[in-house]
Amino acid sequence: MSEEEPCQLRQHRMTKT
């Protein structure tokens, strides 16, 4: 996971936390 990810991408990546 990148550390410079927008909030929007973060929500989609929530499943990959």
CHARMM internal coordinates of N, CA and C (Angstrom, degrees):
IC EDIT
DIST 1 N 1 CA 1.4857
DIST 1 CA 1 C 1.5350
ANGL 1 N 1 CA 1 C 110.00
DIST 1 C 2 N 1.2991
ANGL 1 CA 1 C 2 N 115.31
DIHE 1 N 1 CA 1 C 2 N 137.57
DIST 2 N 2 CA 1.4732
ANGL 1 C 2 N 2 CA 119.28
DIHE 1 CA 1 C 2 N 2 CA 179.65
DIST 2 CA 2 C 1.5314
ANGL 2 N 2 CA 2 C 110.12
DIHE 1 C 2 N 2 CA 2 C -79.77
DIST 2 C 3 N 1.2924
ANGL 2 CA 2 C 3 N 115.32
DIHE 2 N 2 CA 2 C 3 N 154.24
DIST 3 N 3 CA 1.4755
ANGL 2 C 3 N 3 CA 118.01
DIHE 2 CA 2 C 3 N 3 CA 179.57
DIST 3 CA 3 C 1.5224
ANGL 3 N 3 CA 3 C 110.56
DIHE 2 C 3 N 3 CA 3 C -92.84
DIST 3 C 4 N 1.3275
ANGL 3 CA 3 C 4 N 115.73
DIHE 3 N 3 CA 3 C 4 N -12.40
DIST 4 N 4 CA 1.4796
ANGL 3 C 4 N 4 CA 119.45
DIHE 3 CA 3 C 4 N 4 CA 179.44
DIST 4 CA 4 C 1.5186
ANGL 4 N 4 CA 4 C 109.82
DIHE 3 C 4 N 4 CA 4 C -107.42
DIST 4 C 5 N 1.3145
ANGL 4 CA 4 C 5 N 116.31
DIHE 4 N 4 CA 4 C 5 N 52.14
DIST 5 N 5 CA 1.4805
ANGL 4 C 5 N 5 CA 119.86
DIHE 4 CA 4 C 5 N 5 CA -178.79
DIST 5 CA 5 C 1.5230
ANGL 5 N 5 CA 5 C 111.00
DIHE 4 C 5 N 5 CA 5 C -101.33
DIST 5 C 6 N 1.3138
ANGL 5 CA 5 C 6 N 117.60
DIHE 5 N 5 CA 5 C 6 N 136.54
DIST 6 N 6 CA 1.4603
ANGL 5 C 6 N 6 CA 121.54
DIHE 5 CA 5 C 6 N 6 CA 177.90
DIST 6 CA 6 C 1.5289
ANGL 6 N 6 CA 6 C 111.94
DIHE 5 C 6 N 6 CA 6 C -63.85
DIST 6 C 7 N 1.2981
ANGL 6 CA 6 C 7 N 116.35
DIHE 6 N 6 CA 6 C 7 N 159.74
DIST 7 N 7 CA 1.4794
ANGL 6 C 7 N 7 CA 120.44
DIHE 6 CA 6 C 7 N 7 CA -179.86
DIST 7 CA 7 C 1.5260
ANGL 7 N 7 CA 7 C 110.11
DIHE 6 C 7 N 7 CA 7 C -58.87
DIST 7 C 8 N 1.2985
ANGL 7 CA 7 C 8 N 116.51
DIHE 7 N 7 CA 7 C 8 N -37.29
DIST 8 N 8 CA 1.4796
ANGL 7 C 8 N 8 CA 119.57
DIHE 7 CA 7 C 8 N 8 CA -177.88
DIST 8 CA 8 C 1.5247
ANGL 8 N 8 CA 8 C 109.98
DIHE 7 C 8 N 8 CA 8 C -62.57
DIST 8 C 9 N 1.3113
ANGL 8 CA 8 C 9 N 116.71
DIHE 8 N 8 CA 8 C 9 N -43.67
DIST 9 N 9 CA 1.4738
ANGL 8 C 9 N 9 CA 119.21
DIHE 8 CA 8 C 9 N 9 CA -179.17
DIST 9 CA 9 C 1.5238
ANGL 9 N 9 CA 9 C 108.91
DIHE 8 C 9 N 9 CA 9 C -69.31
DIST 9 C 10 N 1.3238
ANGL 9 CA 9 C 10 N 115.82
DIHE 9 N 9 CA 9 C 10 N -33.85
DIST 10 N 10 CA 1.4678
ANGL 9 C 10 N 10 CA 120.27
DIHE 9 CA 9 C 10 N 10 CA -178.44
DIST 10 CA 10 C 1.5294
ANGL 10 N 10 CA 10 C 109.49
DIHE 9 C 10 N 10 CA 10 C -59.81
DIST 10 C 11 N 1.3118
ANGL 10 CA 10 C 11 N 116.87
DIHE 10 N 10 CA 10 C 11 N -40.07
DIST 11 N 11 CA 1.4798
ANGL 10 C 11 N 11 CA 119.57
DIHE 10 CA 10 C 11 N 11 CA -178.64
DIST 11 CA 11 C 1.5144
ANGL 11 N 11 CA 11 C 110.05
DIHE 10 C 11 N 11 CA 11 C -63.90
DIST 11 C 12 N 1.3191
ANGL 11 CA 11 C 12 N 116.89
DIHE 11 N 11 CA 11 C 12 N -38.77
DIST 12 N 12 CA 1.4674
ANGL 11 C 12 N 12 CA 119.31
DIHE 11 CA 11 C 12 N 12 CA -178.72
DIST 12 CA 12 C 1.5175
ANGL 12 N 12 CA 12 C 110.28
DIHE 11 C 12 N 12 CA 12 C -73.34
DIST 12 C 13 N 1.3211
ANGL 12 CA 12 C 13 N 116.01
DIHE 12 N 12 CA 12 C 13 N -26.94
DIST 13 N 13 CA 1.4711
ANGL 12 C 13 N 13 CA 119.47
DIHE 12 CA 12 C 13 N 13 CA -178.82
DIST 13 CA 13 C 1.5271
ANGL 13 N 13 CA 13 C 110.28
DIHE 12 C 13 N 13 CA 13 C -88.20
DIST 13 C 14 N 1.3034
ANGL 13 CA 13 C 14 N 117.79
DIHE 13 N 13 CA 13 C 14 N -4.38
DIST 14 N 14 CA 1.4788
ANGL 13 C 14 N 14 CA 120.63
DIHE 13 CA 13 C 14 N 14 CA -179.58
DIST 14 CA 14 C 1.5279
ANGL 14 N 14 CA 14 C 110.21
DIHE 13 C 14 N 14 CA 14 C -51.54
DIST 14 C 15 N 1.3178
ANGL 14 CA 14 C 15 N 116.24
DIHE 14 N 14 CA 14 C 15 N -33.57
DIST 15 N 15 CA 1.4656
ANGL 14 C 15 N 15 CA 119.76
DIHE 14 CA 14 C 15 N 15 CA -179.18
DIST 15 CA 15 C 1.5266
ANGL 15 N 15 CA 15 C 110.39
DIHE 14 C 15 N 15 CA 15 C -71.66
DIST 15 C 16 N 1.3281
ANGL 15 CA 15 C 16 N 115.79
DIHE 15 N 15 CA 15 C 16 N -16.15
DIST 16 N 16 CA 1.4769
ANGL 15 C 16 N 16 CA 118.62
DIHE 15 CA 15 C 16 N 16 CA 179.99
DIST 16 CA 16 C 1.5244
ANGL 16 N 16 CA 16 C 110.32
DIHE 15 C 16 N 16 CA 16 C -108.53
DIST 16 C 17 N 1.2836
ANGL 16 CA 16 C 17 N 116.69
DIHE 16 N 16 CA 16 C 17 N 28.92
DIST 17 N 17 CA 1.4691
ANGL 16 C 17 N 17 CA 119.76
DIHE 16 CA 16 C 17 N 17 CA -177.33
DIST 17 CA 17 C 1.5106
ANGL 17 N 17 CA 17 C 110.21
DIHE 16 C 17 N 17 CA 17 C -68.07
END
COOR INIT
IC SEED 1 N 1 CA 1 C
IC BUILD
